[in-house]
């Protein structure tokens, strides 16, 4: 007779799809495809964010990150190349959700400091997702001996971390203060 715990464990076990990654390299490639989709869609979202903020400093930060994002897309294409893969985007459900949440935030706030603070919050959620993703993919490259791909991913990781720090400084030093008034 099976225990309740065993029945629950069996019920919660997920069956792999027919195209599931069978090794770390395949999972790495899947992750890079997700990131490629994420960055191309984020580039479009950043344009909308920039047009909806009122703080000149935040506009500049978003514009700068849009330029970096375009470079990151090119860098991901180089990662595909060094890994011997064709550049291909596969929908990233996480980024899709984060971008949709950012759009909702803009609809739910009036232009001004509150919207600016909300856009920073949405942007930081994106940055944290990217930091986790690039860090993980760079680690996989390290374990797989893919040093060139690892360096490219680490370069983007550093940019994402810098963007997060800048957004925090803007929020803490002025935008959140204005929004609280």
C-alpha positions as CSV (number, residue, x, y, z in Angstrom):
1,X,0.0,0.0,0.0
2,X,1.4,3.4,-1.0
3,X,1.7,6.1,1.6
4,X,0.0,9.5,1.1
5,X,3.5,11.1,0.7
6,X,4.4,8.6,-2.1
7,X,1.1,9.3,-3.9
8,X,1.7,13.1,-3.7
9,X,5.3,12.7,-4.9
10,X,4.2,10.7,-7.9
11,X,1.4,13.2,-8.7
12,X,3.9,16.1,-8.5
13,X,6.4,14.5,-10.8
14,X,6.7,16.3,-14.1
15,X,7.0,14.3,-17.3
16,X,9.7,15.7,-19.6
17,X,8.6,16.8,-23.1
18,X,9.8,15.0,-26.2
19,X,12.3,17.8,-26.9
20,X,13.6,18.2,-23.4
21,X,17.3,18.9,-22.8
22,X,19.2,15.7,-22.1
23,X,22.5,17.3,-20.9
24,X,23.8,20.6,-19.6
25,X,25.0,21.8,-23.0
26,X,21.5,21.4,-24.5
27,X,20.1,23.2,-21.5
28,X,22.6,26.0,-21.9
29,X,21.6,26.4,-25.6
30,X,17.9,26.5,-24.5
31,X,18.8,29.2,-21.9
32,X,20.7,31.3,-24.5
33,X,17.7,31.1,-26.9
34,X,15.5,32.3,-24.0
35,X,17.8,35.2,-23.3
36,X,18.0,36.1,-27.0
37,X,14.2,36.4,-27.1
38,X,14.2,38.2,-23.8
39,X,16.7,40.9,-25.0
40,X,15.0,41.5,-28.3
41,X,11.7,42.0,-26.7
42,X,13.1,44.1,-23.8
43,X,14.7,46.4,-26.4
44,X,11.2,47.3,-27.6
45,X,9.9,47.7,-24.1
46,X,12.7,50.0,-23.1
47,X,11.7,52.5,-25.8
48,X,8.2,52.6,-24.4
49,X,9.5,53.0,-20.8
50,X,11.8,55.8,-21.8
51,X,8.8,57.7,-23.4
52,X,6.8,57.3,-20.3
53,X,9.2,58.5,-17.6
54,X,9.5,62.2,-16.6
55,X,12.8,62.2,-14.8
56,X,15.6,63.3,-17.2
57,X,18.1,61.2,-15.3
58,X,15.9,58.1,-15.6
59,X,15.3,58.8,-19.3
60,X,19.0,58.9,-19.8
61,X,19.5,55.7,-17.8
62,X,16.9,53.9,-19.8
63,X,18.3,55.2,-23.1
64,X,21.8,54.1,-22.1
65,X,20.5,50.6,-21.2
66,X,18.6,50.4,-24.5
67,X,22.0,50.9,-26.3
68,X,23.6,48.3,-24.0
69,X,20.7,45.9,-24.8
70,X,21.2,46.3,-28.5
71,X,24.9,45.4,-27.9
72,X,23.9,42.5,-25.7
73,X,21.7,41.1,-28.5
74,X,24.8,41.2,-30.8
75,X,26.9,39.6,-28.1
76,X,24.3,36.8,-27.7
77,X,24.6,36.2,-31.5
78,X,28.4,35.9,-30.9
79,X,27.7,33.4,-28.1
80,X,25.6,31.3,-30.5
81,X,28.5,31.5,-33.0
82,X,31.2,30.4,-30.6
83,X,29.0,27.6,-29.4
84,X,28.5,26.5,-33.0
85,X,24.8,27.1,-33.0
86,X,22.4,29.1,-35.1
87,X,21.0,32.2,-33.4
88,X,17.4,31.5,-32.6
89,X,15.0,33.1,-30.2
90,X,12.6,30.9,-28.2
91,X,9.8,32.7,-26.3
92,X,10.9,33.5,-22.7
93,X,7.8,33.2,-20.6
94,X,9.5,34.9,-17.7
95,X,10.5,38.0,-19.6
96,X,7.2,38.1,-21.4
97,X,5.5,38.2,-18.0
98,X,7.8,40.9,-16.7
99,X,7.3,43.1,-19.8
100,X,3.5,42.7,-19.5
101,X,3.7,43.6,-15.8
102,X,5.7,46.8,-16.7
103,X,3.0,47.8,-19.3
104,X,0.3,47.3,-16.7
105,X,2.2,49.4,-14.2
106,X,2.4,52.3,-16.7
107,X,-1.4,52.0,-17.3
108,X,-2.1,52.0,-13.5
109,X,0.0,55.2,-12.7
110,X,-0.3,58.8,-13.7
111,X,2.8,60.4,-15.4
112,X,5.2,61.8,-12.9
113,X,7.3,60.6,-10.0
114,X,5.0,57.8,-9.0
115,X,5.1,56.3,-12.5
116,X,8.8,56.8,-12.6
117,X,9.2,54.9,-9.3
118,X,6.9,52.2,-10.6
119,X,8.9,51.9,-13.9
120,X,12.1,51.6,-11.8
121,X,10.5,48.8,-9.8
122,X,9.5,47.0,-13.1
123,X,12.9,47.5,-14.6
124,X,14.7,46.1,-11.5
125,X,12.6,43.0,-11.7
126,X,13.8,42.6,-15.3
127,X,17.4,43.3,-14.2
128,X,17.2,40.7,-11.4
129,X,15.9,38.1,-13.9
130,X,18.7,38.9,-16.3
131,X,21.3,38.8,-13.6
132,X,20.2,35.4,-12.5
133,X,20.0,34.1,-16.1
134,X,23.3,35.4,-17.3
135,X,25.0,34.3,-14.1
136,X,23.6,30.8,-14.5
137,X,24.5,30.5,-18.3
138,X,28.0,31.8,-17.6
139,X,28.4,29.2,-14.9
140,X,27.2,26.5,-17.3
141,X,29.8,27.7,-19.8
142,X,32.5,27.4,-17.2
143,X,31.6,23.8,-16.4
144,X,31.4,23.0,-20.1
145,X,34.8,24.6,-20.8
146,X,33.2,27.2,-23.1
147,X,35.5,30.0,-22.0
148,X,34.8,32.5,-24.8
149,X,31.1,32.2,-24.4
150,X,31.5,32.5,-20.6
151,X,33.5,35.8,-21.0
152,X,30.8,37.2,-23.3
153,X,28.0,36.3,-20.9
154,X,30.0,37.7,-18.0
155,X,30.4,41.0,-19.8
156,X,26.7,41.3,-20.2
157,X,26.2,40.2,-16.5
158,X,28.4,43.1,-15.4
159,X,26.3,45.5,-17.4
160,X,23.1,44.2,-15.9
161,X,24.5,44.5,-12.4
162,X,25.6,48.1,-13.1
163,X,22.2,49.0,-14.5
164,X,20.6,47.6,-11.3
165,X,22.9,49.7,-9.1
166,X,22.2,52.8,-11.1
167,X,18.4,52.3,-10.9
168,X,18.7,51.8,-7.1
169,X,20.7,55.0,-6.8
170,X,18.1,57.0,-8.8
171,X,15.2,55.5,-6.8
172,X,16.8,56.1,-3.4
173,X,18.3,59.5,-4.0
174,X,15.5,61.2,-5.7
175,X,12.6,59.5,-7.5
176,X,11.2,57.6,-4.6
177,X,11.5,60.7,-2.4
178,X,9.5,62.7,-5.0
179,X,6.9,60.0,-5.3
180,X,6.4,59.9,-1.5
181,X,5.6,63.7,-1.4
